Amino acid sequence: MKPLISVIMSVYNDADNLDSSINSILNQDFQDFEFLIMNDCSTDESLNILNSYSQDNRIKVFQNERNLGLTKSLNVLLNESKGTFIARQDSDDLSLSSRFSKQLDYIKNKKLDVCGTRAIIKGSTRITPNRSYYLPIRTTLRIKNPFIHGSLIFKKTTIEKVNYYDERFFYSQDYKLVKDILHSGFSMGILKEPLYVLNLRNNISTNFKDKQKYYADCVRKNLEPNE
């Protein structure tokens, strides 16, 4: 039987956080899922950690022959997925144990195609999104992406309709995706309860931040990136 949810995660050099992230999925109170994980040519111990879960039949590990980046890796996993719903998880973040069950209930009750949650910032009591949560999603999307990428659950048929992640976007691929989905007429919502723990890294380079800003600007202005 095919699972109700396919969880997709791409990993690149995240050995320090990987076990806790994987276990936060395996310990969900909703268990009808498969867990597809791409090792994107990590050079640390990530692959060894992934292989240590080989006895768990919920987990399927894939290996890129070369580093493809997040966008293309997620599209590979989407093509391999069998679930009715797709759930995202980032390799350095955590999902609270009731995340899947509460999101599925919210999707059913609100008749949604896409559902995110708010998140707790790791090591603090701060919750995100904060003020923008109370604005209409369509309004916020003109300025920024109100969704936490790793917290998303969406119907597979929804992402198929927009042809998956736009591979021109090496960064801000989640912003582009949710904008494409909204403009295609699908319904989206954010659960008020924080069910995700977001690991904000302090060591992100200036170059990385500049590229994120450039790609986000392309989404906002409906421009094609030229990098």
KALIN-V274970 format. One record per helix or strand of 2 or more residues. SS is the DSSP state (H for helix, E for strand). FROM is the first residue (numbers start at 1). TO is the last residue. If there is no record, write none. Layout:
((SS | FROM | TO) (SS | FROM | TO))
This chain:
((E | 5 | 11) (H | 15 | 26) (E | 33 | 39) (H | 46 | 51) (E | 59 | 63) (H | 69 | 80) (E | 85 | 88) (E | 94 | 95) (H | 99 | 110) (E | 114 | 121) (E | 127 | 128) (H | 131 | 134) (H | 137 | 141) (H | 149 | 151) (E | 153 | 155) (H | 156 | 161) (H | 173 | 183) (E | 188 | 198) (H | 206 | 220))
